[in-house]
Amino acid sequence: MRPVQAQKLEPFGTTIFSEMTRLAQERGAINLSQGFPDFDGPEQLIRAASRALNSGENQYARSMGHPELVRAVADRRRADHGLEYDPMEEVGVYSGATEGLAAAMLGMLNPGDEVVFFEPYYDSYPACAALAGAKPRFVTLEAPDFRIRSEDLERAITPRTRLVVLNSPHNPTGRVFDTEELEIVAELSLEHGLRVLTDEVYEYLVYDGATHVPLATLPGMRERTWSVSSLGKSYSVTGWKIGWATGPKDMIGAAQAAHQFLTFATATPLQKAAAFALNTLRDDYLAEFSRDYLERRDFLVDALMRAGLSPFVPEGTYFVLADFTDVFEGSDVEFVRYLIDKVGIAAIPPTAFYTANPAAGSKLVRFAFCKTMDTLREAARRLEAMGS
């Protein structure tokens, strides 16, 4: 019999997040690998979902998104960044940002098209391109600054390039790309007639005076940029899988052409609760949210340094990349297995996020700090034992 799995997905195997979470559970390790909080989201958000469940909001929503949610998304983009979008035609709602990105690539790419990714990347990006039959091209962001450089991006663009995918704040490096870097992406996109997909799910997790600037705010980019964000990252309900995107009508429509056959509609009561969050849990909530994560970031960075690692202090997200050269001689995969087996901590080997130049990540490890302080204190205790 022929193999069951499609050849285009064979290179990707099981996602590294599932593998590390499984090992953490089997070995009783603290899970600092997968980026989900070990605590609940705001109580008033949970109550809003319960109200929706108990008030008849349990049938299919409008495929492009519940009217309350798409209006709330458009209002938030206007208030935060001065970007105007028609909520009924220029906003789409998806079962998580990942489904939104898959729908966008399936809806916009043809077999043989090329799409540019910055590596290290979130691991679903190349898989989504493969589903669309497109060819990935990669730009490696090099430590220690992980900056976007014009010559590197220009080299990756060919006559077959159709899309660039940009993630800022960036997982896993923690970079919040500055205006100079965004202008590089904008200028080359305009010069070559490219569209851009921006993944902005960590938009409210920025630190030390860093500012998240959506690419769509730059001159000429509003009409060629599709931007996705998520309830899960900003409101600590990753299991709800509620994502949304804003963009010009043609790009939202292209993603919708695929979305209607992938999930058709996202969970109605959770969309209602998401609208409540965007309309109600705003400036005060988000400021406190960012302060809480800054405390967690600083605590974990300090613990890693005391254990002999060299962390790159993130400007955004809830991840820390660290160089382990001074404490371990093997590869990143060998190091994370050592951490699980001998230290009792699960982390991510970043070579899973590289294709063109995996050596750039082979001495790095990624930790998530979206955990309670009690969890992080126990992780610090175990790390200190490693360093002694």
N, C-alpha and C positions, 0 to 999 in steps of 0.2 A: 504494500500500500504506500501511496505517496505521503510525505509528511503533512500533518494537519496544519501546522502554523505557516502563515504567509511568509515568504522569503524576505519581504521588506522589513519585517519586524524581528527577524532572527538575530541581527547584530545587537539588539538592545537587551535581551534577556529579562530577568526580574529586576525591577527598579532597586537601586541601592538602598533606598529608604525602607522598603519592605524587608530586605535582607538584614539590615542592621537592627531594625525593631524586633524581628524574629529572634536574632541572636541575643539581644538584650533581655527578652522575655525568658529565653531558655536558660541563660546564665545568671539571671537575677541582677543584671547590671543596671545602673542608672542610665536612662535613655536621654542622652544629650545629642542624639543623632538626628532624628526626625523633627521637623519644625512645627510641633504642635504643643500648646500649653498643657501643663498638668493641673490646670485649674479652670473653673467655669468662667464664662463671660459675665457681663453685668446682669445683676438680678432683674432689673427692670426690662432688659431685653428678653430674658427668658420668659418673663410674665407676658410680654407683648406677643410672643409666639404662642403661649398658652391661650391667650384671649382669641387669637386668630383661629386656632384649632377648635375652639369651643363656640365660634360665632358663624359657622357655616362656610369658612374659607378653605374648603377641602377638595375643590374640583380644579380642573385644568385652569391655569392662568393664561392670559394672552401670551402667545408663543414668544414674542419679542420682550416680554416683561410686564408684570403687573403695572397698571397705570400709576399707582401710588409710588412704586419703587422707581420707575423710570423718571418720574417728575422729581423725586428726591435726589436722584443721581445728577440730573441736569442742574438742579438748584445748587447742589454742593460744588459742582465744577465751576459754576458762575461765581459763587461766593468765595471759593478758595483761590481761583486762578483767573477770573474774568473771562472764562471760555463759555461761549453761548452754544447750546445744542438744543435742537428740537427734540423733546423727550419722546415723541411718538415715532420718529424716523431716524434719529441719530444717537439713540441709546439702545443697547441690547443687553439682555440678562441671560446668564448661563449657569449651568450646574457646576459652579466653581470657575476660577480664572483659567484653570487648565483646560476645561472643556471649551471655554471661550477661545483660547489660543488655538486649540485643535480645529474648532469651527472656522476660525479666521483663515488658517492655512489651507484647510480643505476647500474653503469658498473662494480663495484668491489665487491659489497656485495651480498650474497645470503641470503634467508630467514633463520633466526636463527643465523646468524653471529652476532658478537658483535662489537661495535665501541665505543671508549672511547672519551668523551668530557670533557673539563675543564669548570666548571661553576664558575661564570656567563659566559654564552655563547651567541653568536649571535643566535637569535631564530629560524632561518631556519635550523640549524644543526640537531636537533633531528627530525624535520619534514622530512628532506631528508632521514634520516636513516629509518624512518617509511615507507616512500614510497618504500624503498628497502626491507622491511620486516625484517630489522635488529633490534637488541635490543641495546639500548644505555646503557652505563655505565658511571658514572660521578665521576669526581675528583673535589672537592670543593676547590677553591682558597680562603683562609681566609684573611680578613682584619686584620691588616692594610697593610701588605706587599704584599699580593696576590702572594706568591711565589709557584713555583712548587716544591714539595717535593717527593723524591724517594719512600718513604714508601707508600704515598698516591696513586701514580700512579701504583706501583707494586700491591697494593691491588685490583685495579680495573681490572687488566688483568687476564683473565681466558683462558683455552684452546680453547674457541670459539672466542676469540678476533681476529679480522682481521685488524682493522684500528685504528689509533689514529688521532684525529683532533686537530691541534694546531694553534691558532690565535695569531700572534705577528707582530707588535704592537697590543695589546689586547684591544678589545672592549668588555665590557665597562670600564675596570679598568684603562686603560691607561698604563699598564705595557709594557715594552720592555724586554722580557725575556733575561737574561744574559747567558753567555757561560756555566756556571755551570748548569743552569736549562736545557739548550738545550742538554747538555751532558747526563743528566738524561734520557730525552726522547730518545736520540739516543741509549744509552746503553741498555735500556729496550726493545726498538724496535728490536735491533739486537739480544738480548738474546732470545726473544720470537718469532722472525720471523715475525714481524709486518710491515705493510706499514703505511706511515704517509701522511695525507693531511695537508698542511700548507696554511693558509689564511693570505696573506701578503699585503692586499689591502692598509694598511696605512704605507707602507714601507718607504715613504719619509717624513712622519710626525713624526719626533723624535726631542727631545729637551734636553737641559742641558747636552750635551756631550754623551747622550745615543747613542748606535750604534745598528742598526738592522742587525743581523747576520742570514742569511737564514739557516735553519736546514740542507739543502742539501749540505752545505759547510763542514759539519763535516764528519770525516772519516767513510766510509761505508754507508753514508746516501743518496748520490746522486742517487743511483740505487734503492732506496725504498721510495723516497719522491716526491710527486706531489704537486707543489706549484702554487697557484693562486694569481693573482693580477688584477688591474683594472684601467681603464682610469678615471673613474668617480671621485675617491677619490683624485687622484693626480693632475687632471686638471679641477676639478670643473664642470664636465658635467655628473652628476649622471643619468640624464634622457636619456643619450645615451645608457646606458647598454652595455658597451664593456668590456669584461673581457678576460683573457688569462691564460693559465697554462703551466708550463714547467715540464718535468719529463722524466723518462725512457720510452722507446717505448711501453712497455707492459701496463704501467699505463695510458699513454696518449691514447693508443688504446682502453683500457677498457672504459674510459670516452667518447671517440668518438663513441663507439658502442651504447651508450645511446643518446648522443648529436644529432646524425644524425636523430633520431626519435623524439626528443623534439622540436628543432627549425631548424634543418638541417644546416642553415647558419645564421650568424649574419649580420646586415645591412651593405651592401658593402660600400657605401660612407662614413659611419662613421668609418669603418675599415681603409679606406684610410687616413682619417683625424687622426686616432689614430697612424698610422705609421708615419705621419708627426710629431706629437707631440713627439713620442719617439726618432725620429731621430734629431729633431731640437730644441725642448724646453727642454734643458738638464740642465747642471750644474748651470748656472746662474739663470735660471727660478726656479729650484727646491730649490736653496738656498734662494731666495727671498720668495718663497712660504712658506718655513718653518719659516722664520723670521716673516712673516705676521701672521702666526698662533700662534707663540710664544707670540706675542703682545696680540692677542685675548685671549689666554689661561690665561696669567697673569692678564689681566683685569677682566675676569670672576671669576677666583679664588679669587681675591681681593674683588670683589663684594659679593661673597658668604660668605666670612669670615666676612665682615662688616654686613651682614644680620644675623650672628649668626650661620651659618652652618660650618661644619668642612670638607673642601674638601680634597681629596687625589690628590695631584698635579700630573698630568699625565706625564709620560716620553714620550708618543707618542699618536697618534690618534688625533681626535678633540672632545673628550668627557671628562667631569669631573664627577667623582662620588663624592658625598658629603654625610656626615652623618648629619642627621637633628635632632638627639636626643634632642639637647638643645633648639629647637624651636617648636617642635610639638610632641605630645604624641602618636599619632596613628600609623597606618601601612604606608608603602610606597604608597600603592594604595590610602589611605585616604589623604595622604599628597599631592600627585600630583593633586587630585581633589580640595583640598584646594587652591593649587597654581593657578589652572586654574580659579576657581570661585572667589577667593578673591584677588589674586595678579595679575592675568592676564598674567601668564607665564605657558606654557605647558612643562612638563618634562616627563621622563620615570620612572616608578616604576621597579626597577631591579629584583624584585621577578619573573618577566616574563622571566628572564634569568637563573632561577634555577629550578632544579627538585628534586635532592636528599636532598638539605638543603636550602630551601627558607628562613628560618629564618636568614641565613647569609646576606641576602640582604634586610631584612624587615625594616631597619632603614636607608637605603640609597636611594639616588635619582640620576638620571643621567641627565646631561645637555649637549647639543651640543653647541660648540662655532664656528661652521662653518657658521658664519653670519657676516654681515657688522658691522663695529664699531658703526654705528648709531643704529642698532638693539640692540647690546649689551649694549650700553649706556642707551637706554630706559629700557631694562631688569634690569640693575643695579639700575635705578631710582625706578622701581617698587619693587625690592628686598629691597632697603633701606627703603621704606615706610612700608614694612612688618616688618622690624626689629625695627622700631621706636615705 
